[in-house]
Amino acid sequence: MVEFGFETTGDDVVAAFPGTLKGKRILITGPSWGSIGSETAITLAKGPPAMIVLLGRDIEKIQPVIDKVQEIDPGVVTKFVPVHLDSLRSVRHSAQQILDDDSIPKIDTLINNAGIMACPYSKTEDGIERHSWLPVQSARVINVSSYGNVLSDVLEDPNFNEGEEYNSFISYGQSKTANVLMAVGLNSRLQGKGLKAFALDPGSVPSNLRRFMTPDTIKEGMEVISKSAAVMPQRKTQQQGCAITIRAVIDPDLTVDGSIFLSDTQVTSDPKVVASYSLDVSNTDRVWRMSEQLVGQRFEF
């Protein structure tokens, strides 16, 4: 039995489950070069899966990832689909593009990796505060959340009174809580149809996620963190960070009967990294209804 922990790398996880990715088709959002998403794609290519579909804004930021995947294994079909995740029109167009592509008969795993952190208040073209994007469903859904979920439950007003009451870290926290609750909600609705959904904390990994951080927002964040159960995490390499996502993708023995949250490559319900309200199935209906209202569509299964 392989023991996973803080030091586990993505390569370690792939090596622990040889052949598990064979024939799989994996879709990853936000895999720009230099991000944890790109490290995830590159490491998964060593499996190898049948296909990796990369969704992002600019091919220029994704092409180096495609090149690296092809360098590792030219047999992995690698596709780029342009999408602006802050536009419902763009998301729907990209989804239809995937559905219409006969070379993509199915998606086995969706990795909701794209994200931002502690950005200034702004809205998408659809009038939604930018932290508030929630995932869709697939055979196995992986929501890259963070320990930031312990900073805030999901508020009734995701737009913070039109920005008048906006706190960048509270907003970040509630978006991470929504990531977890959506995974819990997907399991409660679709587990009987074979779906498994997980959420995870990749840890503190070097990336451009903190590009909006200023001395003022750092101070604001420290104040919010000090009032929560959160403990500042140790820094990880990108290989250590992507290990958690890859275990959620690749481990056939992971179940959704208990906690569906992973941290340090292990399933956990430690309140320092996942709040009880984030795992409470009774909270999922509120988040589900809110997400349906925000996207203007009902999802019945």
Contacts in CASP RR format, 6 or more apart in sequence:
PFRMAT RR
TARGET T0000
AUTHOR 0000-0000-0000
METHOD contacts of the structure
MODEL  1
MVEFGFETTGDDVVAAFPGTLKGKRILITGPSWGSIGSETAITLAKGPPA
MIVLLGRDIEKIQPVIDKVQEIDPGVVTKFVPVHLDSLRSVRHSAQQILD
DDSIPKIDTLINNAGIMACPYSKTEDGIERHSWLPVQSARVINVSSYGNV
LSDVLEDPNFNEGEEYNSFISYGQSKTANVLMAVGLNSRLQGKGLKAFAL
DPGSVPSNLRRFMTPDTIKEGMEVISKSAAVMPQRKTQQQGCAITIRAVI
DPDLTVDGSIFLSDTQVTSDPKVVASYSLDVSNTDRVWRMSEQLVGQRFE
F
2 12 0 8 1.000
2 16 0 8 1.000
4 12 0 8 1.000
4 13 0 8 1.000
4 243 0 8 1.000
4 247 0 8 1.000
4 264 0 8 1.000
4 265 0 8 1.000
4 266 0 8 1.000
5 264 0 8 1.000
5 265 0 8 1.000
5 266 0 8 1.000
6 234 0 8 1.000
6 236 0 8 1.000
6 240 0 8 1.000
6 264 0 8 1.000
6 265 0 8 1.000
7 240 0 8 1.000
8 240 0 8 1.000
8 243 0 8 1.000
8 247 0 8 1.000
8 264 0 8 1.000
8 265 0 8 1.000
9 237 0 8 1.000
9 239 0 8 1.000
9 240 0 8 1.000
9 243 0 8 1.000
10 43 0 8 1.000
10 239 0 8 1.000
10 240 0 8 1.000
10 241 0 8 1.000
10 242 0 8 1.000
10 243 0 8 1.000
10 246 0 8 1.000
11 43 0 8 1.000
11 46 0 8 1.000
11 239 0 8 1.000
12 243 0 8 1.000
13 243 0 8 1.000
13 246 0 8 1.000
13 247 0 8 1.000
13 250 0 8 1.000
13 251 0 8 1.000
13 265 0 8 1.000
14 21 0 8 1.000
14 43 0 8 1.000
14 44 0 8 1.000
14 46 0 8 1.000
14 47 0 8 1.000
14 246 0 8 1.000
14 250 0 8 1.000
17 250 0 8 1.000
17 251 0 8 1.000
17 252 0 8 1.000
18 47 0 8 1.000
19 47 0 8 1.000
20 47 0 8 1.000
20 250 0 8 1.000
20 251 0 8 1.000
20 252 0 8 1.000
21 44 0 8 1.000
21 47 0 8 1.000
21 48 0 8 1.000
21 49 0 8 1.000
21 249 0 8 1.000
21 250 0 8 1.000
22 47 0 8 1.000
22 48 0 8 1.000
22 49 0 8 1.000
22 50 0 8 1.000
23 49 0 8 1.000
23 50 0 8 1.000
23 51 0 8 1.000
23 108 0 8 1.000
24 49 0 8 1.000
24 50 0 8 1.000
24 51 0 8 1.000
24 108 0 8 1.000
24 109 0 8 1.000
25 49 0 8 1.000
25 50 0 8 1.000
25 51 0 8 1.000
25 52 0 8 1.000
25 53 0 8 1.000
25 104 0 8 1.000
25 105 0 8 1.000
25 106 0 8 1.000
25 107 0 8 1.000
25 108 0 8 1.000
25 109 0 8 1.000
26 44 0 8 1.000
26 49 0 8 1.000
26 51 0 8 1.000
26 52 0 8 1.000
26 53 0 8 1.000
26 107 0 8 1.000
26 108 0 8 1.000
26 109 0 8 1.000
26 110 0 8 1.000
26 111 0 8 1.000
26 249 0 8 1.000
27 52 0 8 1.000
27 53 0 8 1.000
27 54 0 8 1.000
27 55 0 8 1.000
27 98 0 8 1.000
27 107 0 8 1.000
27 109 0 8 1.000
27 110 0 8 1.000
27 111 0 8 1.000
27 138 0 8 1.000
28 37 0 8 1.000
28 40 0 8 1.000
28 41 0 8 1.000
28 52 0 8 1.000
28 53 0 8 1.000
28 54 0 8 1.000
28 55 0 8 1.000
28 111 0 8 1.000
28 113 0 8 1.000
29 55 0 8 1.000
29 56 0 8 1.000
29 83 0 8 1.000
29 85 0 8 1.000
29 111 0 8 1.000
29 112 0 8 1.000
29 113 0 8 1.000
29 114 0 8 1.000
30 37 0 8 1.000
30 54 0 8 1.000
30 55 0 8 1.000
30 56 0 8 1.000
30 85 0 8 1.000
30 113 0 8 1.000
30 114 0 8 1.000
30 115 0 8 1.000
31 37 0 8 1.000
31 38 0 8 1.000
31 40 0 8 1.000
31 41 0 8 1.000
31 54 0 8 1.000
31 55 0 8 1.000
31 56 0 8 1.000
31 62 0 8 1.000
31 65 0 8 1.000
31 113 0 8 1.000
32 38 0 8 1.000
32 56 0 8 1.000
32 58 0 8 1.000
32 61 0 8 1.000
32 62 0 8 1.000
32 65 0 8 1.000
32 208 0 8 1.000
33 61 0 8 1.000
33 62 0 8 1.000
33 63 0 8 1.000
33 64 0 8 1.000
33 65 0 8 1.000
34 207 0 8 1.000
34 208 0 8 1.000
34 238 0 8 1.000
35 113 0 8 1.000
35 207 0 8 1.000
35 208 0 8 1.000
35 209 0 8 1.000
36 113 0 8 1.000
36 144 0 8 1.000
36 202 0 8 1.000
36 205 0 8 1.000
36 207 0 8 1.000
36 238 0 8 1.000
36 241 0 8 1.000
36 242 0 8 1.000
36 245 0 8 1.000
37 111 0 8 1.000
37 113 0 8 1.000
37 242 0 8 1.000
37 245 0 8 1.000
38 64 0 8 1.000
38 65 0 8 1.000
38 68 0 8 1.000
39 238 0 8 1.000
39 239 0 8 1.000
39 241 0 8 1.000
39 242 0 8 1.000
40 111 0 8 1.000
40 113 0 8 1.000
40 242 0 8 1.000
40 245 0 8 1.000
40 246 0 8 1.000
41 52 0 8 1.000
41 54 0 8 1.000
41 65 0 8 1.000
41 69 0 8 1.000
42 65 0 8 1.000
42 68 0 8 1.000
42 69 0 8 1.000
42 72 0 8 1.000
43 239 0 8 1.000
43 242 0 8 1.000
43 246 0 8 1.000
44 52 0 8 1.000
44 246 0 8 1.000
44 249 0 8 1.000
45 52 0 8 1.000
45 68 0 8 1.000
45 69 0 8 1.000
45 72 0 8 1.000
45 73 0 8 1.000
45 76 0 8 1.000
46 72 0 8 1.000
46 73 0 8 1.000
47 73 0 8 1.000
48 72 0 8 1.000
48 73 0 8 1.000
48 75 0 8 1.000
48 76 0 8 1.000
49 76 0 8 1.000
50 76 0 8 1.000
50 77 0 8 1.000
51 76 0 8 1.000
51 77 0 8 1.000
51 78 0 8 1.000
51 79 0 8 1.000
51 104 0 8 1.000
52 69 0 8 1.000
52 76 0 8 1.000
52 77 0 8 1.000
52 78 0 8 1.000
52 79 0 8 1.000
53 78 0 8 1.000
53 79 0 8 1.000
53 80 0 8 1.000
53 81 0 8 1.000
53 98 0 8 1.000
53 104 0 8 1.000
53 107 0 8 1.000
54 62 0 8 1.000
54 65 0 8 1.000
54 66 0 8 1.000
54 78 0 8 1.000
54 79 0 8 1.000
54 80 0 8 1.000
54 81 0 8 1.000
55 80 0 8 1.000
55 81 0 8 1.000
55 82 0 8 1.000
55 83 0 8 1.000
55 85 0 8 1.000
55 94 0 8 1.000
55 114 0 8 1.000
56 62 0 8 1.000
56 80 0 8 1.000
56 81 0 8 1.000
56 82 0 8 1.000
56 83 0 8 1.000
56 85 0 8 1.000
56 114 0 8 1.000
57 82 0 8 1.000
57 83 0 8 1.000
57 84 0 8 1.000
58 82 0 8 1.000
59 80 0 8 1.000
59 82 0 8 1.000
62 80 0 8 1.000
63 80 0 8 1.000
66 78 0 8 1.000
66 80 0 8 1.000
69 76 0 8 1.000
69 78 0 8 1.000
70 76 0 8 1.000
70 78 0 8 1.000
77 103 0 8 1.000
79 101 0 8 1.000
79 103 0 8 1.000
79 104 0 8 1.000
81 94 0 8 1.000
81 97 0 8 1.000
81 98 0 8 1.000
82 90 0 8 1.000
82 94 0 8 1.000
83 90 0 8 1.000
83 91 0 8 1.000
83 93 0 8 1.000
83 94 0 8 1.000
84 90 0 8 1.000
84 91 0 8 1.000
85 91 0 8 1.000
85 114 0 8 1.000
85 133 0 8 1.000
86 124 0 8 1.000
86 125 0 8 1.000
86 126 0 8 1.000
86 130 0 8 1.000
86 133 0 8 1.000
87 124 0 8 1.000
87 125 0 8 1.000
87 126 0 8 1.000
88 126 0 8 1.000
88 295 0 8 1.000
88 296 0 8 1.000
89 125 0 8 1.000
95 136 0 8 1.000
98 104 0 8 1.000
98 107 0 8 1.000
106 139 0 8 1.000
107 138 0 8 1.000
107 139 0 8 1.000
108 138 0 8 1.000
108 139 0 8 1.000
108 140 0 8 1.000
109 138 0 8 1.000
109 139 0 8 1.000
109 140 0 8 1.000
109 141 0 8 1.000
109 142 0 8 1.000
109 249 0 8 1.000
110 135 0 8 1.000
110 136 0 8 1.000
110 137 0 8 1.000
110 138 0 8 1.000
110 140 0 8 1.000
110 141 0 8 1.000
110 142 0 8 1.000
111 142 0 8 1.000
111 144 0 8 1.000
111 245 0 8 1.000
111 249 0 8 1.000
112 135 0 8 1.000
112 141 0 8 1.000
112 142 0 8 1.000
112 143 0 8 1.000
112 144 0 8 1.000
112 179 0 8 1.000
113 144 0 8 1.000
113 245 0 8 1.000
114 133 0 8 1.000
115 133 0 8 1.000
115 144 0 8 1.000
115 209 0 8 1.000
116 130 0 8 1.000
116 131 0 8 1.000
116 209 0 8 1.000
116 212 0 8 1.000
117 172 0 8 1.000
117 209 0 8 1.000
117 210 0 8 1.000
117 212 0 8 1.000
117 213 0 8 1.000
118 168 0 8 1.000
118 169 0 8 1.000
118 171 0 8 1.000
118 172 0 8 1.000
118 210 0 8 1.000
118 212 0 8 1.000
118 213 0 8 1.000
118 217 0 8 1.000
118 220 0 8 1.000
118 221 0 8 1.000
119 130 0 8 1.000
119 131 0 8 1.000
119 168 0 8 1.000
119 212 0 8 1.000
120 168 0 8 1.000
120 212 0 8 1.000
121 129 0 8 1.000
121 160 0 8 1.000
121 163 0 8 1.000
121 166 0 8 1.000
121 168 0 8 1.000
121 171 0 8 1.000
122 129 0 8 1.000
122 130 0 8 1.000
123 129 0 8 1.000
123 130 0 8 1.000
123 159 0 8 1.000
124 130 0 8 1.000
126 294 0 8 1.000
127 159 0 8 1.000
128 158 0 8 1.000
128 159 0 8 1.000
128 294 0 8 1.000
129 158 0 8 1.000
129 159 0 8 1.000
129 160 0 8 1.000
129 163 0 8 1.000
129 166 0 8 1.000
129 171 0 8 1.000
131 171 0 8 1.000
131 172 0 8 1.000
131 173 0 8 1.000
131 174 0 8 1.000
131 175 0 8 1.000
132 158 0 8 1.000
132 171 0 8 1.000
132 174 0 8 1.000
132 175 0 8 1.000
132 178 0 8 1.000
132 294 0 8 1.000
133 175 0 8 1.000
134 178 0 8 1.000
134 179 0 8 1.000
134 182 0 8 1.000
134 287 0 8 1.000
134 291 0 8 1.000
134 294 0 8 1.000
135 141 0 8 1.000
135 143 0 8 1.000
135 179 0 8 1.000
135 182 0 8 1.000
137 186 0 8 1.000
137 190 0 8 1.000
137 195 0 8 1.000
137 197 0 8 1.000
137 299 0 8 1.000
138 195 0 8 1.000
139 194 0 8 1.000
139 195 0 8 1.000
139 196 0 8 1.000
140 195 0 8 1.000
140 196 0 8 1.000
140 197 0 8 1.000
140 198 0 8 1.000
140 248 0 8 1.000
140 249 0 8 1.000
141 183 0 8 1.000
141 186 0 8 1.000
141 195 0 8 1.000
141 196 0 8 1.000
141 197 0 8 1.000
141 198 0 8 1.000
142 197 0 8 1.000
142 198 0 8 1.000
142 199 0 8 1.000
142 200 0 8 1.000
142 245 0 8 1.000
142 248 0 8 1.000
142 249 0 8 1.000
143 179 0 8 1.000
143 180 0 8 1.000
143 182 0 8 1.000
143 183 0 8 1.000
143 197 0 8 1.000
143 198 0 8 1.000
143 199 0 8 1.000
143 200 0 8 1.000
144 179 0 8 1.000
144 199 0 8 1.000
144 200 0 8 1.000
144 202 0 8 1.000
144 245 0 8 1.000
145 176 0 8 1.000
145 177 0 8 1.000
145 179 0 8 1.000
145 180 0 8 1.000
145 199 0 8 1.000
145 200 0 8 1.000
145 201 0 8 1.000
145 261 0 8 1.000
146 176 0 8 1.000
146 201 0 8 1.000
146 202 0 8 1.000
146 203 0 8 1.000
147 201 0 8 1.000
147 203 0 8 1.000
147 230 0 8 1.000
147 231 0 8 1.000
147 233 0 8 1.000
147 263 0 8 1.000
147 272 0 8 1.000
147 273 0 8 1.000
147 274 0 8 1.000
148 172 0 8 1.000
148 173 0 8 1.000
148 176 0 8 1.000
148 201 0 8 1.000
148 230 0 8 1.000
149 173 0 8 1.000
149 176 0 8 1.000
149 177 0 8 1.000
149 179 0 8 1.000
149 180 0 8 1.000
149 274 0 8 1.000
149 275 0 8 1.000
149 278 0 8 1.000
150 173 0 8 1.000
150 228 0 8 1.000
150 229 0 8 1.000
150 230 0 8 1.000
150 271 0 8 1.000
150 272 0 8 1.000
150 273 0 8 1.000
150 274 0 8 1.000
150 275 0 8 1.000
150 278 0 8 1.000
151 169 0 8 1.000
151 170 0 8 1.000
151 172 0 8 1.000
151 173 0 8 1.000
151 174 0 8 1.000
151 176 0 8 1.000
151 224 0 8 1.000
151 225 0 8 1.000
151 228 0 8 1.000
151 230 0 8 1.000
152 170 0 8 1.000
152 171 0 8 1.000
152 173 0 8 1.000
152 174 0 8 1.000
152 177 0 8 1.000
153 174 0 8 1.000
153 177 0 8 1.000
153 275 0 8 1.000
153 277 0 8 1.000
153 278 0 8 1.000
153 283 0 8 1.000
154 174 0 8 1.000
154 177 0 8 1.000
154 178 0 8 1.000
154 181 0 8 1.000
154 283 0 8 1.000
154 286 0 8 1.000
154 287 0 8 1.000
154 290 0 8 1.000
155 170 0 8 1.000
155 174 0 8 1.000
158 174 0 8 1.000
158 290 0 8 1.000
158 294 0 8 1.000
160 166 0 8 1.000
160 167 0 8 1.000
160 171 0 8 1.000
167 220 0 8 1.000
167 224 0 8 1.000
168 212 0 8 1.000
168 217 0 8 1.000
168 220 0 8 1.000
168 221 0 8 1.000
169 217 0 8 1.000
169 220 0 8 1.000
169 221 0 8 1.000
169 224 0 8 1.000
169 225 0 8 1.000
170 224 0 8 1.000
177 275 0 8 1.000
177 277 0 8 1.000
177 278 0 8 1.000
178 287 0 8 1.000
178 291 0 8 1.000
179 199 0 8 1.000
180 199 0 8 1.000
180 260 0 8 1.000
180 261 0 8 1.000
180 274 0 8 1.000
180 278 0 8 1.000
180 279 0 8 1.000
181 278 0 8 1.000
181 280 0 8 1.000
181 283 0 8 1.000
181 284 0 8 1.000
181 287 0 8 1.000
182 197 0 8 1.000
182 199 0 8 1.000
182 284 0 8 1.000
182 287 0 8 1.000
182 288 0 8 1.000
182 291 0 8 1.000
183 197 0 8 1.000
183 198 0 8 1.000
183 199 0 8 1.000
183 260 0 8 1.000
184 197 0 8 1.000
184 199 0 8 1.000
184 260 0 8 1.000
184 278 0 8 1.000
184 279 0 8 1.000
184 280 0 8 1.000
184 281 0 8 1.000
184 283 0 8 1.000
184 284 0 8 1.000
185 197 0 8 1.000
185 281 0 8 1.000
185 284 0 8 1.000
185 287 0 8 1.000
185 288 0 8 1.000
186 195 0 8 1.000
186 197 0 8 1.000
187 195 0 8 1.000
187 196 0 8 1.000
187 197 0 8 1.000
187 256 0 8 1.000
187 260 0 8 1.000
188 281 0 8 1.000
188 284 0 8 1.000
189 301 0 8 1.000
190 197 0 8 1.000
190 301 0 8 1.000
191 256 0 8 1.000
193 301 0 8 1.000
196 254 0 8 1.000
196 255 0 8 1.000
196 256 0 8 1.000
197 256 0 8 1.000
197 260 0 8 1.000
198 248 0 8 1.000
198 254 0 8 1.000
198 256 0 8 1.000
198 260 0 8 1.000
198 261 0 8 1.000
198 262 0 8 1.000
199 260 0 8 1.000
199 261 0 8 1.000
199 262 0 8 1.000
199 274 0 8 1.000
199 278 0 8 1.000
200 244 0 8 1.000
200 245 0 8 1.000
200 248 0 8 1.000
200 261 0 8 1.000
200 262 0 8 1.000
200 263 0 8 1.000
201 233 0 8 1.000
201 244 0 8 1.000
201 261 0 8 1.000
201 262 0 8 1.000
201 263 0 8 1.000
201 273 0 8 1.000
201 274 0 8 1.000
202 236 0 8 1.000
202 241 0 8 1.000
202 242 0 8 1.000
202 244 0 8 1.000
202 245 0 8 1.000
203 233 0 8 1.000
203 236 0 8 1.000
203 241 0 8 1.000
203 244 0 8 1.000
203 263 0 8 1.000
204 232 0 8 1.000
204 233 0 8 1.000
204 234 0 8 1.000
204 235 0 8 1.000
204 236 0 8 1.000
205 235 0 8 1.000
205 236 0 8 1.000
205 237 0 8 1.000
205 238 0 8 1.000
205 240 0 8 1.000
205 241 0 8 1.000
206 235 0 8 1.000
206 237 0 8 1.000
206 238 0 8 1.000
207 238 0 8 1.000
225 232 0 8 1.000
229 271 0 8 1.000
229 272 0 8 1.000
229 275 0 8 1.000
230 272 0 8 1.000
230 273 0 8 1.000
231 272 0 8 1.000
243 265 0 8 1.000
244 262 0 8 1.000
244 263 0 8 1.000
244 264 0 8 1.000
244 265 0 8 1.000
247 254 0 8 1.000
247 262 0 8 1.000
247 265 0 8 1.000
248 254 0 8 1.000
248 262 0 8 1.000
254 267 0 8 1.000
258 267 0 8 1.000
258 269 0 8 1.000
259 267 0 8 1.000
259 268 0 8 1.000
259 269 0 8 1.000
259 274 0 8 1.000
259 279 0 8 1.000
260 267 0 8 1.000
260 279 0 8 1.000
261 267 0 8 1.000
261 268 0 8 1.000
261 269 0 8 1.000
261 273 0 8 1.000
261 274 0 8 1.000
261 278 0 8 1.000
261 279 0 8 1.000
262 268 0 8 1.000
263 270 0 8 1.000
263 273 0 8 1.000
263 274 0 8 1.000
268 274 0 8 1.000
269 276 0 8 1.000
269 279 0 8 1.000
277 283 0 8 1.000
288 299 0 8 1.000
292 298 0 8 1.000
292 299 0 8 1.000
END
